[in-house]
């Protein structure tokens, strides 16, 4: 019985040691993006070297990797 408990504790310790350093990489998100006056973010996505914010007013704002607004696109509105 003692051997079984020691074996179980050893397996748990090995799992803890093995997976303690395998923290998944953190996503590289900007600290802040400056939205145009009066806009509120509804959605956010990140691509390779760019960010996109969809606003509640129906604009898609494209930012470069440095956080500078590079393009504004009018999102198509759904029919009610």
N, C-alpha and C positions, 0 to 999 in steps of 0.2 A: 504494500500500500504506500509506504514511504517512497519507494523507488518510482512509482507511478506519479505521485505528486511532484517529486523533483523533476521528472521527465516533462510533465506538463508545464511547470514553471520555466524550465529551460527552453521549451518551444515558444512560450509567450515572450520570454526575454529575447530570443533570436528574432522574432517578428518585430519587436519594438526597435531593436538595434538596426535591423535591415531596412525598415521603412521610415525611420526617423529622418533620414537625410533625403528622402525622395519626395520632397515637397514640389508640387507642380509649379511650373514657372508662372509668374504673375503677368497678367495682361498689361501692356504698356498704354495706359489711358492718360490723356492730358489732365492736368490739375483743374483747368478751367478753359472754356471756350467763350469768347465774347459774342453773344447773340445780338442781332440788331435791336434797336430800341423797341420795346413793346412785344417782342417775340417770346414765346414760351416753348420749351422743348417738349415734344410728345414722344419722340423715339431717337435712338442713337445707334449708329453702327460704325465699325472700324474696318477699314481695308488695309492693304499693304501700302503704307505711306500717306493715308488720307483718312479723314473722319467725315461722317455725314450726320446731320441733325435734321429731323423732320419736325417742323413747328406746328403748333395748333392752328395756325392760319393757313396751312397748306403749302408752305415753302420747304424746299429741300436745300439745305445749306451745306456746301462742300468746303471742307477745310483741308489745307495741306498738313503734312506731318508736324510743322512748326506752329500750328494753331491759327494760321492766317486764312481768312475767308477768301476762297478763290473763285467760287461760282455759286449762283443762286438759281434754282430751278423751280418753276411753279408746278406743284404736284397736281395731277388730275383729280378733280373732285368727284366723289361718288354721287350718283343720282339718288335723291331721297325717296 
